Amino acid sequence: MPARLRDMGFASCGHSRESGRAHSANLLKGAVDDLDSRFRGNDRRKEREYIPNGASACRRNHLKKLTGLLLILLGGVTSVQGQQPSRLPIQEALDLADKQNLDLAAARRRRAVALAGIRIAGQRPNPSANVTALRDEPHEGLFFDQPVEIGGKRGRRIDVARQEGALTELEIAALARQVRRSTREAYYAAAHARAESERLARVVEIAKRLAQIAEERFKTGDVAQLEVIQTSLEASRAEADLQVARQREKVSMSRLNALLNEPASKAWDLAGTLEDNTPTAPLQDLISRAYQSNPDLQHLGGEKKVEESRRSLLKAERIPNLDLEAGVDFNSPHDFRYGPRSQISIDLPLFTRNQGEIAQSLANERVLEAETAATERSVSARVEAGFYDLEAQRTQVQLYRDRLLPVARQLESMAEESYRAGKTGILTAIQAQQAVQSVESSYLQSLEELQGLYAALEETVGGPVD
């Protein structure tokens, strides 16, 4: 009896190890019969059928514990069934990352900062209250001072804050595109890892089949034992590669879960494959879209609008603010007991009229225009390069699929049959298998690179490319 069951209280009650196992099996069958009899209302009759009089107490104890163990096992089966991998298409993965990615969620919280900046820009200056007590007449006084902004300064401050908020939105959108690209790459990296595990599982099966052929030929005296050892070594190496590939599959799935903000151990049934279609629009359409939606160009356009708003505010600040003062003086014995007072003051813009700041703003705008022109050319070149790279990768994938893979698999099949018939040596069969493995591995790698190039082109364009 296993130690774990013995620790749980499944003692043998005087029986030997072998008889105890048979006894436990009989008790399990009796427990099932007992449950059936309870439903039929024949409890006592069934208990007498399978419980001897001499060991009824011990067996009842076994029955209770075995029933508990059955419940635990049934609970484990239910738990495993509840942890079945969820089906995950690529579009659903992209939507999930857009909703749950932590970096994106943190960036979106900056919207509240931008809205607070608009409220700050719309604030009006507070009045001030002054109380005086002097030896001169009038001896006491109370007056209020209120600065008044004129020239539309408040509205222009609000406009600057709004443009800065729009710039924040552009930065969030740029991060969302980066997350989309990372999610697509991680998704197809996980698909590649899974496909690699499936490929290596087939390699293990083929290697074992070749080892079996070598064993059969060795028994008949056709080959030396060296070939048996060599094929066994190849099978063992294939099994080791398969174990490593399965661990890498877990790593790639963990990286995908990190982007989706899901538990690292969560398993997904990826609905997409590496051979998913990657449609693209014509090159000129992609370049036109990139001019409108590329994140770098959008950010430069947002910075230019912010600079224009700031320059408009600087021009409005040339108009000085009014300082209005009103109050009451008290206790002037020879003239009055109390009397009103008022005052208007204004700064004279004789020396400083924001000339330097406005010139700096104009210079910044010219820099942004030059950077925009350079970025447009760079974006155009990147779209062209990404488009042609994608087309070249498609051609490579098609060559692998239509030519190299069929020929390599045919070579492998012919080499195996030739070795089975004794027409070729073991080295020829092993080399044929290795050639097929190399071609299949390169094919999967080229498919993942194709998906990665597609994701990079999407980010460069700033949106869908189909």
GUGUPA-526718 format. One record per residue (C-alpha): residue in three letters; x, y, z. Coordinates in steps of 0.5 Angstrom, whole numbers, plus 2048, in hexadecimal, padded with zeros to 3 digits. Layout:
REM residues N
AlaXYZ ...
This chain:
REM residues 466
Met800800800 Pro8038077FE Ala80680B804 Arg801811802 Leu7FB80C803 Arg7FE809809 Asp7FF81080C Met7F781280B Gly7F580C80F Phe7F480680A Ala7F780180F Ser7F77FA80D Cys7F37F8813 Gly7F77F1814 His7F77EF80C Ser7FE7EE808 Arg8007F3803 Glu7FD7EF7FD Ser7F77ED801 Gly7F67F4803 Arg7F67F77FC Ala7F17F27FA His7ED7F3800 Ser7ED7FB7FE Ala7EA7F97F7 Asn7E57F57FA Leu7E37FA7FF Leu7E38007F9 Lys7DE7FB7F6 Gly7DA7FA7FC Ala7D98027FD Val7D68037F6 Asp7D17FD7F7 Asp7D08007FE Leu7CE8077FB Asp7CA8037F6 Ser7C68007FB Arg7C58067FF Phe7C18097F9 Arg7BD8037F9 Gly7BC802800 Asn7BF7FC801 Asp7C57FE806 Arg7C57F980B Arg7C57F3806 Lys7CA7F6802 Glu7CF7F7808 Arg7CE7F080A Glu7D07ED803 Tyr7D77F0802 Ile7D97F280A Pro7DB7EB80E Asn7D97EB815 Gly7E07EB818 Ala7E37F1814 Ser7DD7F6814 Ala7E07FB818 Cys7E67FB814 Arg7E37FB80D Arg7DE80180F Asn7E4805811 His7E780380A Leu7E1805806 Lys7E080C809 Lys7E880D807 Leu7E780A800 Thr7E180E7FF Gly7E4815801 Leu7EA8137FD Leu7E58127F7 Leu7E28197F8 Ile7E981C7F8 Leu7EA8197F2 Leu7E481B7EF Gly7E58227F1 Gly7EC8227EE Val7E981F7E7 Thr7E48257E8 Ser7EA82A7E9 Val7EE8277E3 Gln7E88287DF Gly7E782F7E1 Gln7EE8317DF Gln7ED82F7D8 Pro7F18347D3 Ser7EC83A7D1 Arg7EC83B7C9 Leu7EF8417C7 Pro7EF8447C0 Ile7F48497BE Gln7EF84F7BE Glu7EC84D7C5 Ala7F484D7C8 Leu7F58547C5 Asp7EE8567C8 Leu7F08537CF Ala7F78577CF Asp7F385D7CD Lys7EF85D7D3 Gln7F38597D8 Asn7FB85B7D7 Leu7FD85F7DD Asp8028637D9 Leu7FC8667D5 Ala7F88667DB Ala7FD86A7DF Ala7FE86F7D8 Arg7F68707D8 Arg7F68737DF Arg7FA8797DC Arg7F487B7D9 Ala7F187D7E0 Val7F88817E1 Ala7F68857DA Leu7EF8867DC Ala7F28897E3 Gly7F788D7DF Ile7F18907DB Arg7ED8927E2 Ile7F48957E4 Ala7F48997DE Gly7ED89C7DF Gln7EE89E7E6 Arg7ED8A67E7 Pro7F18AA7EC Asn7EF8AB7F3 Pro7ED8B17F6 Ser7F18B47FC Ala7EF8B7802 Asn7F38BD806 Val7F28C080D Thr7F68C680F Ala7F78C9816 Leu7FB8D0816 Arg7FD8D681A Asp7FC8DA814 Glu7F58DC812 Pro7F18D8810 His7F38D4816 Glu7EF8CD813 Gly7ED8CA80D Leu7EB8C4809 Phe7EB8C3802 Phe7EB8BD7FD Asp7F08BC7F7 Gln7EE8B87F1 Pro7F28B77EB Val7EE8B77E4 Glu7F18B37DE Ile7EF8B67D7 Gly7F18B47D0 Gly7EF8AD7D0 Lys7F48AA7D4 Arg7F08A57D8 Gly7ED8A37D2 Arg7F48A27CF Arg7F789E7D5 Ile7F18997D4 Asp7F38987CD Val7FA8977CE Ala7F88927D4 Arg7F388E7CF Gln7F888E7CA Glu7FD88B7CF Gly7F78867D1 Ala7F68847C9 Leu7FE8837C9 Thr7FD87E7CF Glu7F787A7CB Leu7FC8797C5 Glu8028777CA Ile7FC8727CD Ala7FB8707C6 Ala80286F7C4 Leu80386A7CA Ala7FC8667C8 Arg8008657C1 Gln8068627C5 Val80285E7C9 Arg7FE85B7C3 Arg80585A7BF Ser8088567C6 Thr8018527C7 Arg8018507BF Glu80884E7C0 Ala80784A7C6 Tyr8018477C4 Tyr8058447BE Ala80B8437C2 Ala80783E7C6 Ala80483B7C0 His80B83A7BD Ala80D8377C4 Arg8078327C4 Ala8088307BC Glu80F82F7BE Ser80D82A7C4 Glu8088267BF Arg80E8267BA Leu8128237BF Ala80D81E7C1 Arg80D81B7BA Val81481B7BA Val8148177C0 Glu80F8127BD Ile8138127B6 Ala81A8117BA Lys81780B7BE Arg8148087B8 Leu81B8087B5 Ala81E8057BB Gln8197FF7BB Ile81B7FE7B4 Ala8227FE7B6 Glu8207F97BC Glu81C7F47B7 Arg8227F47B2 Phe8277F37B8 Lys8237ED7BA Thr8237EA7B3 Gly82B7EB7B3 Asp82A7F07AD Val82E7F67B1 Ala8337F77B6 Gln8307F97BE Leu8348007BC Glu82E8027B8 Val8298007BE Ile82D8047C2 Gln82E80A7BD Thr82680A7BC Ser8258097C4 Leu82980F7C5 Glu8258137BF Ala81F8127C3 Ser8218147C9 Arg82481A7C7 Ala81D81C7C3 Glu81981A7CA Ala81E81F7CD Asp81D8257C8 Leu8158237C9 Gln8168257D0 Val81A82B7CF Ala81582D7CA Arg80F82C7CF Gln8128307D4 Arg8138367CF Glu80C8357CD Lys80A8377D5 Val80F83D7D5 Ser80C8407CE Met80583F7D1 Ser8078427D8 Arg80A8487D3 Leu8038497D0 Asn7FF8487D7 Ala80484E7D9 Leu8018537D3 Leu7FA8507D5 Asn7FB8517DC Glu7F984A7DD Pro7FC8457E2 Ala8028437E0 Ser80083B7E0 Lys7FA83D7DC Ala7F98387D6 Trp7F683A7CF Asp7F48367C9 Leu7F683B7C4 Ala7F183B7BE Gly7F683E7BA Thr7FC83B7B6 Leu80383D7B3 Glu7FF83D7AD Asp7FA8427AE Asn7F98477A8 Thr7FD84D7A8 Pro7F98517A3 Thr7FC8587A1 Ala7F985E79D Pro7FD861797 Leu804865799 Gln80186C797 Asp7FB86B79B Leu7FF8697A1 Ile80486F7A1 Ser7FE8737A0 Arg7FB8707A7 Ala8028717AA Tyr8028787A9 Gln7FB8797AC Ser7FC8747B2 Asn8038737B3 Pro8048747BB Asp80B8787BA Leu80887C7B5 Gln80187D7B9 His80687F7BF Leu80A8847BB Gly8038877B9 Gly8008877C0 Glu80788B7C2 Lys8068907BD Lys7FF8927BF Val8018927C6 Glu8078977C4 Glu80289B7C0 Ser7FD89C7C6 Arg80389E7CA Arg8058A37C6 Ser7FD8A67C5 Leu7FE8A67CD Leu8048AA7CD Lys8018AF7C8 Ala7FB8B07CD Glu8008B17D3 Arg8028B77D0 Ile7FC8BA7D2 Pro7FD8BC7D9 Asn7F88BA7DF Leu7F48BF7E2 Asp7F48BF7EA Leu7EE8C27ED Glu7ED8C47F4 Ala7E78C67F8 Gly7E68C8800 Val7E58CC806 Asp7E98D180A Phe7E78D2811 Asn7E88D7817 Ser7EB8DE814 Pro7E88E2819 His7E98E9816 Asp7E68E780F Phe7E28E0810 Arg7E08DA814 Tyr7E08D680E Gly7E18D6806 Pro7E18D2800 Arg7E88D17FC Ser7EA8CE7F6 Gln7F08CD7F1 Ile7F18CA7EA Ser7F88C87E8 Ile7FC8C57E2 Asp8028C37E0 Leu8068C77DA Pro8098C27D5 Leu80E8C77D3 Phe8148C27D4 Thr8128BB7D4 Arg80D8B97CF Asn80E8B27CE Gln8138B37C8 Gly8188AD7CA Glu8138A87CC Ile80F8A97C5 Ala8158A97C1 Gln8178A27C5 Ser8108A07C3 Leu8118A17BC Ala81889E7BC Asn8158987BF Glu80F8987BA Arg8148987B4 Val8188927B8 Leu81288E7B8 Glu81088F7B1 Ala81788D7AF Glu8178877B3 Thr8108857B0 Ala8138867A9 Ala8188817AB Thr81487C7AF Glu80F87C7A9 Arg81587A7A4 Ser8178757AA Val8108727AA Ser80F8717A3 Ala81686D7A3 Arg8148697A8 Val80D8677A5 Glu81086679F Ala8168617A2 Gly81185E7A7 Phe80C85D7A1 Tyr81285A79C Asp8148567A2 Leu80D8537A3 Glu80D85179C Ala81484E79C Gln81284A7A2 Arg80B84779F Thr80F845799 Gln81484179E Val80E83E7A1 Gln80B83C79B Leu811839798 Tyr81283579F Arg80B83279E Asp80A831797 Arg81182E796 Leu81682D79B Leu8118297A0 Pro80E82479B Val815822799 Ala81882279F Arg81281D7A2 Gln81381979C Leu81A81879D Glu8198167A4 Ser8148117A2 Met81880E79D Ala81E80E7A1 Glu81A80A7A7 Glu8178057A2 Ser81E80479F Tyr8218037A6 Arg81C7FE7A7 Ala81D7FA7A1 Gly8247FA7A2 Lys8267FE79C Thr8298047A0 Gly82D8057A6 Ile82B8087AD Leu82F80E7AC Thr82B8107A5 Ala82480F7A9 Ile8268137AF Gln8298197AA Ala8228197A7 Gln81F81A7AD Gln82381F7AF Ala8228237A8 Val81B8227A9 Gln81B8257B0 Ser82082B7AE Val81B82D7A8 Glu81582C7AD Ser8188307B2 Ser81A8367AD Tyr8138367AB Leu8108377B2 Gln81583C7B3 Ser8148407AC Leu80C8407AE Glu80D8437B5 Glu8128487B1 Leu80C84A7AC Gln80784B7B2 Gly80D8507B5 Leu80E8547AF Tyr8068547AE Ala8068577B6 Ala80B85C7B4 Leu80885F7AE Glu8028607B2 Glu8058647B7 Thr8098687B2 Val8038697AE Gly7FF86B7B5 Gly7F98667B3 Pro7F68607AF Val7FA85F7A9 Asp7F585B7A5 
